[in-house]
Amino acid sequence: MASPAAASGLAVPFWRSAGMTYITYSNICARLVRNCLKQPHRSEALAREKVHFTLSKWGEGKPNKPVYGVL
């Protein structure tokens, strides 16, 4: 059975009321879980946390030289 707050539309996920997006909340939770792991599992999980990406600005309908990054 739904609570009165949920029925009135006042129920908001706490991460939303804190001004976060779900992705931000999810990343915080994942980082906390990784930090709670024991070695060697922690170092393996932290190595998977890195994100590799490429940014390319477009000009005249063609991509310019890409910029590589790691988060």
mmJSON file of the N, C-alpha and C atoms, coordinates in Angstrom:
{"data_MODEL":{"atom_site":{
"group_PDB":["ATOM","ATOM","ATOM","ATOM","ATOM","ATOM","ATOM","ATOM","ATOM","ATOM","ATOM","ATOM","ATOM","ATOM","ATOM","ATOM","ATOM","ATOM","ATOM","ATOM","ATOM","ATOM","ATOM","ATOM","ATOM","ATOM","ATOM","ATOM","ATOM","ATOM","ATOM","ATOM","ATOM","ATOM","ATOM","ATOM","ATOM","ATOM","ATOM","ATOM","ATOM","ATOM","ATOM","ATOM","ATOM","ATOM","ATOM","ATOM","ATOM","ATOM","ATOM","ATOM","ATOM","ATOM","ATOM","ATOM","ATOM","ATOM","ATOM","ATOM","ATOM","ATOM","ATOM","ATOM","ATOM","ATOM","ATOM","ATOM","ATOM","ATOM","ATOM","ATOM","ATOM","ATOM","ATOM","ATOM","ATOM","ATOM","ATOM","ATOM","ATOM","ATOM","ATOM","ATOM","ATOM","ATOM","ATOM","ATOM","ATOM","ATOM","ATOM","ATOM","ATOM","ATOM","ATOM","ATOM","ATOM","ATOM","ATOM","ATOM","ATOM","ATOM","ATOM","ATOM","ATOM","ATOM","ATOM","ATOM","ATOM","ATOM","ATOM","ATOM","ATOM","ATOM","ATOM","ATOM","ATOM","ATOM","ATOM","ATOM","ATOM","ATOM","ATOM","ATOM","ATOM","ATOM","ATOM","ATOM","ATOM","ATOM","ATOM","ATOM","ATOM","ATOM","ATOM","ATOM","ATOM","ATOM","ATOM","ATOM","ATOM","ATOM","ATOM","ATOM","ATOM","ATOM","ATOM","ATOM","ATOM","ATOM","ATOM","ATOM","ATOM","ATOM","ATOM","ATOM","ATOM","ATOM","ATOM","ATOM","ATOM","ATOM","ATOM","ATOM","ATOM","ATOM","ATOM","ATOM","ATOM","ATOM","ATOM","ATOM","ATOM","ATOM","ATOM","ATOM","ATOM","ATOM","ATOM","ATOM","ATOM","ATOM","ATOM","ATOM","ATOM","ATOM","ATOM","ATOM","ATOM","ATOM","ATOM","ATOM","ATOM","ATOM","ATOM","ATOM","ATOM","ATOM","ATOM","ATOM","ATOM","ATOM","ATOM","ATOM","ATOM","ATOM","ATOM","ATOM","ATOM","ATOM","ATOM","ATOM","ATOM"],
"id":[1,2,3,4,5,6,7,8,9,10,11,12,13,14,15,16,17,18,19,20,21,22,23,24,25,26,27,28,29,30,31,32,33,34,35,36,37,38,39,40,41,42,43,44,45,46,47,48,49,50,51,52,53,54,55,56,57,58,59,60,61,62,63,64,65,66,67,68,69,70,71,72,73,74,75,76,77,78,79,80,81,82,83,84,85,86,87,88,89,90,91,92,93,94,95,96,97,98,99,100,101,102,103,104,105,106,107,108,109,110,111,112,113,114,115,116,117,118,119,120,121,122,123,124,125,126,127,128,129,130,131,132,133,134,135,136,137,138,139,140,141,142,143,144,145,146,147,148,149,150,151,152,153,154,155,156,157,158,159,160,161,162,163,164,165,166,167,168,169,170,171,172,173,174,175,176,177,178,179,180,181,182,183,184,185,186,187,188,189,190,191,192,193,194,195,196,197,198,199,200,201,202,203,204,205,206,207,208,209,210,211,212,213],
"type_symbol":["N","C","C","N","C","C","N","C","C","N","C","C","N","C","C","N","C","C","N","C","C","N","C","C","N","C","C","N","C","C","N","C","C","N","C","C","N","C","C","N","C","C","N","C","C","N","C","C","N","C","C","N","C","C","N","C","C","N","C","C","N","C","C","N","C","C","N","C","C","N","C","C","N","C","C","N","C","C","N","C","C","N","C","C","N","C","C","N","C","C","N","C","C","N","C","C","N","C","C","N","C","C","N","C","C","N","C","C","N","C","C","N","C","C","N","C","C","N","C","C","N","C","C","N","C","C","N","C","C","N","C","C","N","C","C","N","C","C","N","C","C","N","C","C","N","C","C","N","C","C","N","C","C","N","C","C","N","C","C","N","C","C","N","C","C","N","C","C","N","C","C","N","C","C","N","C","C","N","C","C","N","C","C","N","C","C","N","C","C","N","C","C","N","C","C","N","C","C","N","C","C","N","C","C","N","C","C","N","C","C","N","C","C"],
"label_atom_id":["N","CA","C","N","CA","C","N","CA","C","N","CA","C","N","CA","C","N","CA","C","N","CA","C","N","CA","C","N","CA","C","N","CA","C","N","CA","C","N","CA","C","N","CA","C","N","CA","C","N","CA","C","N","CA","C","N","CA","C","N","CA","C","N","CA","C","N","CA","C","N","CA","C","N","CA","C","N","CA","C","N","CA","C","N","CA","C","N","CA","C","N","CA","C","N","CA","C","N","CA","C","N","CA","C","N","CA","C","N","CA","C","N","CA","C","N","CA","C","N","CA","C","N","CA","C","N","CA","C","N","CA","C","N","CA","C","N","CA","C","N","CA","C","N","CA","C","N","CA","C","N","CA","C","N","CA","C","N","CA","C","N","CA","C","N","CA","C","N","CA","C","N","CA","C","N","CA","C","N","CA","C","N","CA","C","N","CA","C","N","CA","C","N","CA","C","N","CA","C","N","CA","C","N","CA","C","N","CA","C","N","CA","C","N","CA","C","N","CA","C","N","CA","C","N","CA","C","N","CA","C","N","CA","C","N","CA","C","N","CA","C","N","CA","C","N","CA","C"],
"label_alt_id":[null,null,null,null,null,null,null,null,null,null,null,null,null,null,null,null,null,null,null,null,null,null,null,null,null,null,null,null,null,null,null,null,null,null,null,null,null,null,null,null,null,null,null,null,null,null,null,null,null,null,null,null,null,null,null,null,null,null,null,null,null,null,null,null,null,null,null,null,null,null,null,null,null,null,null,null,null,null,null,null,null,null,null,null,null,null,null,null,null,null,null,null,null,null,null,null,null,null,null,null,null,null,null,null,null,null,null,null,null,null,null,null,null,null,null,null,null,null,null,null,null,null,null,null,null,null,null,null,null,null,null,null,null,null,null,null,null,null,null,null,null,null,null,null,null,null,null,null,null,null,null,null,null,null,null,null,null,null,null,null,null,null,null,null,null,null,null,null,null,null,null,null,null,null,null,null,null,null,null,null,null,null,null,null,null,null,null,null,null,null,null,null,null,null,null,null,null,null,null,null,null,null,null,null,null,null,null,null,null,null,null,null,null],
"label_comp_id":["MET","MET","MET","ALA","ALA","ALA","SER","SER","SER","PRO","PRO","PRO","ALA","ALA","ALA","ALA","ALA","ALA","ALA","ALA","ALA","SER","SER","SER","GLY","GLY","GLY","LEU","LEU","LEU","ALA","ALA","ALA","VAL","VAL","VAL","PRO","PRO","PRO","PHE","PHE","PHE","TRP","TRP","TRP","ARG","ARG","ARG","SER","SER","SER","ALA","ALA","ALA","GLY","GLY","GLY","MET","MET","MET","THR","THR","THR","TYR","TYR","TYR","ILE","ILE","ILE","THR","THR","THR","TYR","TYR","TYR","SER","SER","SER","ASN","ASN","ASN","ILE","ILE","ILE","CYS","CYS","CYS","ALA","ALA","ALA","ARG","ARG","ARG","LEU","LEU","LEU","VAL","VAL","VAL","ARG","ARG","ARG","ASN","ASN","ASN","CYS","CYS","CYS","LEU","LEU","LEU","LYS","LYS","LYS","GLN","GLN","GLN","PRO","PRO","PRO","HIS","HIS","HIS","ARG","ARG","ARG","SER","SER","SER","GLU","GLU","GLU","ALA","ALA","ALA","LEU","LEU","LEU","ALA","ALA","ALA","ARG","ARG","ARG","GLU","GLU","GLU","LYS","LYS","LYS","VAL","VAL","VAL","HIS","HIS","HIS","PHE","PHE","PHE","THR","THR","THR","LEU","LEU","LEU","SER","SER","SER","LYS","LYS","LYS","TRP","TRP","TRP","GLY","GLY","GLY","GLU","GLU","GLU","GLY","GLY","GLY","LYS","LYS","LYS","PRO","PRO","PRO","ASN","ASN","ASN","LYS","LYS","LYS","PRO","PRO","PRO","VAL","VAL","VAL","TYR","TYR","TYR","GLY","GLY","GLY","VAL","VAL","VAL","LEU","LEU","LEU"],
"label_asym_id":["A","A","A","A","A","A","A","A","A","A","A","A","A","A","A","A","A","A","A","A","A","A","A","A","A","A","A","A","A","A","A","A","A","A","A","A","A","A","A","A","A","A","A","A","A","A","A","A","A","A","A","A","A","A","A","A","A","A","A","A","A","A","A","A","A","A","A","A","A","A","A","A","A","A","A","A","A","A","A","A","A","A","A","A","A","A","A","A","A","A","A","A","A","A","A","A","A","A","A","A","A","A","A","A","A","A","A","A","A","A","A","A","A","A","A","A","A","A","A","A","A","A","A","A","A","A","A","A","A","A","A","A","A","A","A","A","A","A","A","A","A","A","A","A","A","A","A","A","A","A","A","A","A","A","A","A","A","A","A","A","A","A","A","A","A","A","A","A","A","A","A","A","A","A","A","A","A","A","A","A","A","A","A","A","A","A","A","A","A","A","A","A","A","A","A","A","A","A","A","A","A","A","A","A","A","A","A","A","A","A","A","A","A"],
"label_entity_id":["1","1","1","1","1","1","1","1","1","1","1","1","1","1","1","1","1","1","1","1","1","1","1","1","1","1","1","1","1","1","1","1","1","1","1","1","1","1","1","1","1","1","1","1","1","1","1","1","1","1","1","1","1","1","1","1","1","1","1","1","1","1","1","1","1","1","1","1","1","1","1","1","1","1","1","1","1","1","1","1","1","1","1","1","1","1","1","1","1","1","1","1","1","1","1","1","1","1","1","1","1","1","1","1","1","1","1","1","1","1","1","1","1","1","1","1","1","1","1","1","1","1","1","1","1","1","1","1","1","1","1","1","1","1","1","1","1","1","1","1","1","1","1","1","1","1","1","1","1","1","1","1","1","1","1","1","1","1","1","1","1","1","1","1","1","1","1","1","1","1","1","1","1","1","1","1","1","1","1","1","1","1","1","1","1","1","1","1","1","1","1","1","1","1","1","1","1","1","1","1","1","1","1","1","1","1","1","1","1","1","1","1","1"],
"label_seq_id":[1,1,1,2,2,2,3,3,3,4,4,4,5,5,5,6,6,6,7,7,7,8,8,8,9,9,9,10,10,10,11,11,11,12,12,12,13,13,13,14,14,14,15,15,15,16,16,16,17,17,17,18,18,18,19,19,19,20,20,20,21,21,21,22,22,22,23,23,23,24,24,24,25,25,25,26,26,26,27,27,27,28,28,28,29,29,29,30,30,30,31,31,31,32,32,32,33,33,33,34,34,34,35,35,35,36,36,36,37,37,37,38,38,38,39,39,39,40,40,40,41,41,41,42,42,42,43,43,43,44,44,44,45,45,45,46,46,46,47,47,47,48,48,48,49,49,49,50,50,50,51,51,51,52,52,52,53,53,53,54,54,54,55,55,55,56,56,56,57,57,57,58,58,58,59,59,59,60,60,60,61,61,61,62,62,62,63,63,63,64,64,64,65,65,65,66,66,66,67,67,67,68,68,68,69,69,69,70,70,70,71,71,71],
"pdbx_PDB_ins_code":[null,null,null,null,null,null,null,null,null,null,null,null,null,null,null,null,null,null,null,null,null,null,null,null,null,null,null,null,null,null,null,null,null,null,null,null,null,null,null,null,null,null,null,null,null,null,null,null,null,null,null,null,null,null,null,null,null,null,null,null,null,null,null,null,null,null,null,null,null,null,null,null,null,null,null,null,null,null,null,null,null,null,null,null,null,null,null,null,null,null,null,null,null,null,null,null,null,null,null,null,null,null,null,null,null,null,null,null,null,null,null,null,null,null,null,null,null,null,null,null,null,null,null,null,null,null,null,null,null,null,null,null,null,null,null,null,null,null,null,null,null,null,null,null,null,null,null,null,null,null,null,null,null,null,null,null,null,null,null,null,null,null,null,null,null,null,null,null,null,null,null,null,null,null,null,null,null,null,null,null,null,null,null,null,null,null,null,null,null,null,null,null,null,null,null,null,null,null,null,null,null,null,null,null,null,null,null,null,null,null,null,null,null],
"Cartn_x":[0.844,0.0,0.883,0.552,1.361,1.159,2.223,2.137,1.385,0.847,0.142,1.038,2.325,3.234,3.418,3.532,3.706,2.454,1.297,0.043,-0.133,0.414,0.239,1.334,2.317,3.376,4.524,4.536,5.583,6.804,6.691,7.82,8.835,10.037,11.117,12.312,12.994,14.193,15.161,15.828,16.677,17.823,18.339,19.425,18.945,17.68,17.11,16.916,16.425,16.218,17.539,18.637,19.964,20.598,19.917,20.425,21.374,21.349,22.221,21.432,22.17,21.562,21.73,21.02,21.153,22.558,23.15,24.505,25.5,25.385,26.271,26.101,24.854,24.563,25.126,24.938,25.424,26.951,27.63,29.091,29.615,28.949,29.347,29.199,28.081,27.854,28.885,29.179,30.156,31.541,31.916,33.225,33.31,32.24,32.222,32.382,31.69,31.792,33.21,33.8,35.166,36.161,35.983,36.9,36.728,35.624,35.382,35.973,36.38,36.929,38.317,38.654,39.99,40.9,42.204,43.184,43.19,43.416,43.744,42.519,41.341,40.111,39.946,40.404,40.275,41.068,42.334,43.155,42.615,42.061,41.451,40.23,39.402,38.197,38.545,39.548,39.951,40.543,41.207,41.747,40.616,39.51,38.366,37.599,37.841,37.106,37.498,38.7,39.175,38.342,38.087,37.31,38.186,38.307,39.071,38.078,38.363,37.446,38.219,37.541,38.107,37.115,37.617,36.794,37.283,36.367,36.715,35.784,36.353,35.541,35.358,34.186,33.882,33.937,34.49,34.528,34.373,33.516,33.241,32.827,32.067,31.529,32.502,33.708,34.697,35.258,35.601,36.203,37.638,37.985,39.36,40.177,41.404,42.296,41.668,41.56,40.934,41.835,41.195,41.887,41.553,42.586,42.391,42.431,41.62,41.609,41.295,41.604,41.305,40.701,39.621,38.999,39.311],
"Cartn_y":[-1.183,0.0,1.238,2.199,3.408,4.331,5.037,5.989,7.236,8.022,9.25,10.221,10.283,11.193,10.761,9.449,8.952,9.202,9.059,9.261,10.722,11.643,13.057,13.59,12.745,13.181,13.861,13.845,14.512,13.631,12.356,11.461,11.679,12.036,12.29,11.472,10.804,10.077,11.03,10.528,11.418,11.993,11.245,11.781,12.948,12.913,14.021,15.243,15.031,16.16,16.759,15.98,16.493,17.232,17.272,17.993,17.183,15.853,14.986,14.339,13.916,13.079,11.628,10.735,9.317,8.811,9.3,8.873,9.283,10.5,10.958,10.093,9.842,9.001,7.598,7.047,5.706,5.643,6.668,6.709,6.795,7.56,7.663,6.312,5.651,4.329,3.311,3.322,2.376,2.626,3.91,4.231,3.749,3.909,3.445,1.929,1.216,-0.243,-0.678,-0.039,-0.39,-0.167,0.93,1.241,0.297,-0.395,-1.339,-2.717,-2.967,-4.272,-4.469,-5.726,-6.068,-6.296,-6.174,-6.44,-7.923,-8.38,-7.675,-7.214,-7.504,-7.152,-5.64,-4.885,-3.427,-2.862,-3.256,-2.7,-3.101,-4.303,-4.723,-3.877,-3.618,-2.82,-1.368,-0.829,0.556,0.712,-0.326,-0.265,-0.219,-0.878,-0.865,0.442,1.26,2.5,3.545,3.447,4.441,4.397,5.572,5.705,6.387,5.783,6.356,6.92,8.13,8.751,9.59,9.933,10.775,11.879,13.103,14.239,14.753,14.995,15.551,16.705,17.867,18.999,18.886,19.25,19.148,20.537,20.589,21.826,21.522,22.248,22.069,20.642,20.027,18.695,17.554,17.846,16.8,16.93,15.791,15.87,16.38,17.251,17.726,16.727,17.062,16.164,15.8,14.495,14.092,14.381,14.597,14.802,13.593,12.911,11.717,12.066,11.399,11.666,10.424,10.519,9.454,10.11,9.552,10.033,9.08],
"Cartn_z":[0.0,0.0,0.0,-0.816,-0.951,0.239,0.586,1.686,1.23,2.163,1.77,1.009,1.373,0.675,-0.775,-1.006,-2.369,-3.199,-2.59,-3.307,-3.71,-2.912,-3.218,-4.138,-4.47,-5.358,-4.635,-3.304,-2.545,-2.309,-2.578,-2.366,-3.485,-3.09,-4.04,-3.571,-4.48,-4.053,-3.352,-2.308,-1.513,-2.32,-3.313,-4.126,-4.968,-5.386,-6.155,-5.265,-4.039,-3.136,-2.674,-2.745,-2.403,-3.577,-4.712,-5.871,-6.735,-6.595,-7.383,-8.51,-9.529,-10.549,-10.098,-10.726,-10.372,-10.68,-11.756,-12.121,-11.038,-10.521,-9.45,-8.211,-7.834,-6.677,-6.873,-8.052,-8.356,-8.292,-8.807,-8.761,-7.335,-6.489,-5.081,-4.394,-4.62,-4.014,-4.498,-5.785,-6.338,-5.753,-5.597,-5.017,-3.573,-2.808,-1.42,-1.344,-2.211,-2.213,-2.586,-3.609,-4.005,-2.873,-2.138,-1.041,0.149,0.24,1.339,1.06,-0.16,-0.511,0.096,0.345,0.814,-0.385,-0.149,-1.204,-1.516,-2.681,-3.916,-4.697,-4.174,-4.897,-5.039,-4.038,-4.091,-5.258,-5.395,-6.479,-7.847,-7.964,-9.231,-9.554,-8.549,-8.761,-9.066,-8.382,-8.638,-10.032,-10.533,-11.895,-12.919,-12.653,-13.578,-13.512,-12.479,-12.309,-13.349,-13.909,-14.866,-16.138,-16.689,-17.917,-18.959,-20.116,-21.217,-22.232,-22.726,-23.668,-24.679,-25.753,-26.805,-27.129,-27.211,-27.608,-28.95,-29.844,-31.156,-31.458,-31.71,-32.144,-33.648,-34.093,-35.511,-36.139,-37.331,-38.094,-39.566,-40.201,-41.635,-41.962,-41.08,-41.329,-41.117,-40.568,-40.346,-38.936,-38.322,-36.979,-37.047,-36.116,-36.001,-35.201,-34.889,-34.147,-32.795,-32.488,-31.221,-30.021,-28.882,-27.612,-26.752,-26.257,-25.454,-23.984,-23.172,-21.75,-20.942,-19.657,-18.705,-17.479,-17.01,-15.768,-14.654],
"occupancy":[1.0,1.0,1.0,1.0,1.0,1.0,1.0,1.0,1.0,1.0,1.0,1.0,1.0,1.0,1.0,1.0,1.0,1.0,1.0,1.0,1.0,1.0,1.0,1.0,1.0,1.0,1.0,1.0,1.0,1.0,1.0,1.0,1.0,1.0,1.0,1.0,1.0,1.0,1.0,1.0,1.0,1.0,1.0,1.0,1.0,1.0,1.0,1.0,1.0,1.0,1.0,1.0,1.0,1.0,1.0,1.0,1.0,1.0,1.0,1.0,1.0,1.0,1.0,1.0,1.0,1.0,1.0,1.0,1.0,1.0,1.0,1.0,1.0,1.0,1.0,1.0,1.0,1.0,1.0,1.0,1.0,1.0,1.0,1.0,1.0,1.0,1.0,1.0,1.0,1.0,1.0,1.0,1.0,1.0,1.0,1.0,1.0,1.0,1.0,1.0,1.0,1.0,1.0,1.0,1.0,1.0,1.0,1.0,1.0,1.0,1.0,1.0,1.0,1.0,1.0,1.0,1.0,1.0,1.0,1.0,1.0,1.0,1.0,1.0,1.0,1.0,1.0,1.0,1.0,1.0,1.0,1.0,1.0,1.0,1.0,1.0,1.0,1.0,1.0,1.0,1.0,1.0,1.0,1.0,1.0,1.0,1.0,1.0,1.0,1.0,1.0,1.0,1.0,1.0,1.0,1.0,1.0,1.0,1.0,1.0,1.0,1.0,1.0,1.0,1.0,1.0,1.0,1.0,1.0,1.0,1.0,1.0,1.0,1.0,1.0,1.0,1.0,1.0,1.0,1.0,1.0,1.0,1.0,1.0,1.0,1.0,1.0,1.0,1.0,1.0,1.0,1.0,1.0,1.0,1.0,1.0,1.0,1.0,1.0,1.0,1.0,1.0,1.0,1.0,1.0,1.0,1.0,1.0,1.0,1.0,1.0,1.0,1.0],
"B_iso_or_equiv":[0.0,0.0,0.0,0.0,0.0,0.0,0.0,0.0,0.0,0.0,0.0,0.0,0.0,0.0,0.0,0.0,0.0,0.0,0.0,0.0,0.0,0.0,0.0,0.0,0.0,0.0,0.0,0.0,0.0,0.0,0.0,0.0,0.0,0.0,0.0,0.0,0.0,0.0,0.0,0.0,0.0,0.0,0.0,0.0,0.0,0.0,0.0,0.0,0.0,0.0,0.0,0.0,0.0,0.0,0.0,0.0,0.0,0.0,0.0,0.0,0.0,0.0,0.0,0.0,0.0,0.0,0.0,0.0,0.0,0.0,0.0,0.0,0.0,0.0,0.0,0.0,0.0,0.0,0.0,0.0,0.0,0.0,0.0,0.0,0.0,0.0,0.0,0.0,0.0,0.0,0.0,0.0,0.0,0.0,0.0,0.0,0.0,0.0,0.0,0.0,0.0,0.0,0.0,0.0,0.0,0.0,0.0,0.0,0.0,0.0,0.0,0.0,0.0,0.0,0.0,0.0,0.0,0.0,0.0,0.0,0.0,0.0,0.0,0.0,0.0,0.0,0.0,0.0,0.0,0.0,0.0,0.0,0.0,0.0,0.0,0.0,0.0,0.0,0.0,0.0,0.0,0.0,0.0,0.0,0.0,0.0,0.0,0.0,0.0,0.0,0.0,0.0,0.0,0.0,0.0,0.0,0.0,0.0,0.0,0.0,0.0,0.0,0.0,0.0,0.0,0.0,0.0,0.0,0.0,0.0,0.0,0.0,0.0,0.0,0.0,0.0,0.0,0.0,0.0,0.0,0.0,0.0,0.0,0.0,0.0,0.0,0.0,0.0,0.0,0.0,0.0,0.0,0.0,0.0,0.0,0.0,0.0,0.0,0.0,0.0,0.0,0.0,0.0,0.0,0.0,0.0,0.0,0.0,0.0,0.0,0.0,0.0,0.0],
"pdbx_formal_charge":[null,null,null,null,null,null,null,null,null,null,null,null,null,null,null,null,null,null,null,null,null,null,null,null,null,null,null,null,null,null,null,null,null,null,null,null,null,null,null,null,null,null,null,null,null,null,null,null,null,null,null,null,null,null,null,null,null,null,null,null,null,null,null,null,null,null,null,null,null,null,null,null,null,null,null,null,null,null,null,null,null,null,null,null,null,null,null,null,null,null,null,null,null,null,null,null,null,null,null,null,null,null,null,null,null,null,null,null,null,null,null,null,null,null,null,null,null,null,null,null,null,null,null,null,null,null,null,null,null,null,null,null,null,null,null,null,null,null,null,null,null,null,null,null,null,null,null,null,null,null,null,null,null,null,null,null,null,null,null,null,null,null,null,null,null,null,null,null,null,null,null,null,null,null,null,null,null,null,null,null,null,null,null,null,null,null,null,null,null,null,null,null,null,null,null,null,null,null,null,null,null,null,null,null,null,null,null,null,null,null,null,null,null],
"auth_seq_id":[1,1,1,2,2,2,3,3,3,4,4,4,5,5,5,6,6,6,7,7,7,8,8,8,9,9,9,10,10,10,11,11,11,12,12,12,13,13,13,14,14,14,15,15,15,16,16,16,17,17,17,18,18,18,19,19,19,20,20,20,21,21,21,22,22,22,23,23,23,24,24,24,25,25,25,26,26,26,27,27,27,28,28,28,29,29,29,30,30,30,31,31,31,32,32,32,33,33,33,34,34,34,35,35,35,36,36,36,37,37,37,38,38,38,39,39,39,40,40,40,41,41,41,42,42,42,43,43,43,44,44,44,45,45,45,46,46,46,47,47,47,48,48,48,49,49,49,50,50,50,51,51,51,52,52,52,53,53,53,54,54,54,55,55,55,56,56,56,57,57,57,58,58,58,59,59,59,60,60,60,61,61,61,62,62,62,63,63,63,64,64,64,65,65,65,66,66,66,67,67,67,68,68,68,69,69,69,70,70,70,71,71,71],
"auth_comp_id":["MET","MET","MET","ALA","ALA","ALA","SER","SER","SER","PRO","PRO","PRO","ALA","ALA","ALA","ALA","ALA","ALA","ALA","ALA","ALA","SER","SER","SER","GLY","GLY","GLY","LEU","LEU","LEU","ALA","ALA","ALA","VAL","VAL","VAL","PRO","PRO","PRO","PHE","PHE","PHE","TRP","TRP","TRP","ARG","ARG","ARG","SER","SER","SER","ALA","ALA","ALA","GLY","GLY","GLY","MET","MET","MET","THR","THR","THR","TYR","TYR","TYR","ILE","ILE","ILE","THR","THR","THR","TYR","TYR","TYR","SER","SER","SER","ASN","ASN","ASN","ILE","ILE","ILE","CYS","CYS","CYS","ALA","ALA","ALA","ARG","ARG","ARG","LEU","LEU","LEU","VAL","VAL","VAL","ARG","ARG","ARG","ASN","ASN","ASN","CYS","CYS","CYS","LEU","LEU","LEU","LYS","LYS","LYS","GLN","GLN","GLN","PRO","PRO","PRO","HIS","HIS","HIS","ARG","ARG","ARG","SER","SER","SER","GLU","GLU","GLU","ALA","ALA","ALA","LEU","LEU","LEU","ALA","ALA","ALA","ARG","ARG","ARG","GLU","GLU","GLU","LYS","LYS","LYS","VAL","VAL","VAL","HIS","HIS","HIS","PHE","PHE","PHE","THR","THR","THR","LEU","LEU","LEU","SER","SER","SER","LYS","LYS","LYS","TRP","TRP","TRP","GLY","GLY","GLY","GLU","GLU","GLU","GLY","GLY","GLY","LYS","LYS","LYS","PRO","PRO","PRO","ASN","ASN","ASN","LYS","LYS","LYS","PRO","PRO","PRO","VAL","VAL","VAL","TYR","TYR","TYR","GLY","GLY","GLY","VAL","VAL","VAL","LEU","LEU","LEU"],
"auth_asym_id":["A","A","A","A","A","A","A","A","A","A","A","A","A","A","A","A","A","A","A","A","A","A","A","A","A","A","A","A","A","A","A","A","A","A","A","A","A","A","A","A","A","A","A","A","A","A","A","A","A","A","A","A","A","A","A","A","A","A","A","A","A","A","A","A","A","A","A","A","A","A","A","A","A","A","A","A","A","A","A","A","A","A","A","A","A","A","A","A","A","A","A","A","A","A","A","A","A","A","A","A","A","A","A","A","A","A","A","A","A","A","A","A","A","A","A","A","A","A","A","A","A","A","A","A","A","A","A","A","A","A","A","A","A","A","A","A","A","A","A","A","A","A","A","A","A","A","A","A","A","A","A","A","A","A","A","A","A","A","A","A","A","A","A","A","A","A","A","A","A","A","A","A","A","A","A","A","A","A","A","A","A","A","A","A","A","A","A","A","A","A","A","A","A","A","A","A","A","A","A","A","A","A","A","A","A","A","A","A","A","A","A","A","A"],
"auth_atom_id":["N","CA","C","N","CA","C","N","CA","C","N","CA","C","N","CA","C","N","CA","C","N","CA","C","N","CA","C","N","CA","C","N","CA","C","N","CA","C","N","CA","C","N","CA","C","N","CA","C","N","CA","C","N","CA","C","N","CA","C","N","CA","C","N","CA","C","N","CA","C","N","CA","C","N","CA","C","N","CA","C","N","CA","C","N","CA","C","N","CA","C","N","CA","C","N","CA","C","N","CA","C","N","CA","C","N","CA","C","N","CA","C","N","CA","C","N","CA","C","N","CA","C","N","CA","C","N","CA","C","N","CA","C","N","CA","C","N","CA","C","N","CA","C","N","CA","C","N","CA","C","N","CA","C","N","CA","C","N","CA","C","N","CA","C","N","CA","C","N","CA","C","N","CA","C","N","CA","C","N","CA","C","N","CA","C","N","CA","C","N","CA","C","N","CA","C","N","CA","C","N","CA","C","N","CA","C","N","CA","C","N","CA","C","N","CA","C","N","CA","C","N","CA","C","N","CA","C","N","CA","C","N","CA","C","N","CA","C","N","CA","C","N","CA","C","N","CA","C"],
"pdbx_PDB_model_num":[1,1,1,1,1,1,1,1,1,1,1,1,1,1,1,1,1,1,1,1,1,1,1,1,1,1,1,1,1,1,1,1,1,1,1,1,1,1,1,1,1,1,1,1,1,1,1,1,1,1,1,1,1,1,1,1,1,1,1,1,1,1,1,1,1,1,1,1,1,1,1,1,1,1,1,1,1,1,1,1,1,1,1,1,1,1,1,1,1,1,1,1,1,1,1,1,1,1,1,1,1,1,1,1,1,1,1,1,1,1,1,1,1,1,1,1,1,1,1,1,1,1,1,1,1,1,1,1,1,1,1,1,1,1,1,1,1,1,1,1,1,1,1,1,1,1,1,1,1,1,1,1,1,1,1,1,1,1,1,1,1,1,1,1,1,1,1,1,1,1,1,1,1,1,1,1,1,1,1,1,1,1,1,1,1,1,1,1,1,1,1,1,1,1,1,1,1,1,1,1,1,1,1,1,1,1,1,1,1,1,1,1,1]
}}}
